[in-house]
Amino acid sequence: MANHPSALKRYRQSQHRRLINQMNRHKLKTQMKRLRAAIATGKAADAKTLLPETFSLIDRSVQKGVIKK
């Protein structure tokens, strides 16, 4: 464990960022599963509505550095 105040602060910040990244990854995986399920079952209308939402979520995840480009 860190001893310096700045190192302790960085530790707290990294833990907070890890939780946020984990939450964003979970949202992205869930959205991808929903889209794939809609495509697999042949529900074109559902897939058309889920596609822009999924692209938006992917773009935001890349922008925030949660996933690689």
Contacts in CASP RR format, 6 or more apart in sequence:
PFRMAT RR
TARGET T0000
AUTHOR 0000-0000-0000
METHOD contacts of the structure
MODEL  1
MANHPSALKRYRQSQHRRLINQMNRHKLKTQMKRLRAAIATGKAADAKTL
LPETFSLIDRSVQKGVIKK
1 11 0 8 1.000
2 8 0 8 1.000
2 10 0 8 1.000
2 11 0 8 1.000
21 64 0 8 1.000
21 65 0 8 1.000
21 66 0 8 1.000
24 60 0 8 1.000
24 61 0 8 1.000
24 64 0 8 1.000
24 66 0 8 1.000
25 61 0 8 1.000
25 66 0 8 1.000
25 67 0 8 1.000
27 57 0 8 1.000
28 57 0 8 1.000
28 58 0 8 1.000
28 61 0 8 1.000
28 66 0 8 1.000
28 67 0 8 1.000
31 50 0 8 1.000
31 53 0 8 1.000
31 54 0 8 1.000
31 57 0 8 1.000
32 54 0 8 1.000
34 50 0 8 1.000
35 47 0 8 1.000
35 50 0 8 1.000
35 51 0 8 1.000
35 54 0 8 1.000
38 46 0 8 1.000
38 47 0 8 1.000
38 50 0 8 1.000
39 47 0 8 1.000
58 67 0 8 1.000
61 67 0 8 1.000
62 68 0 8 1.000
62 69 0 8 1.000
END
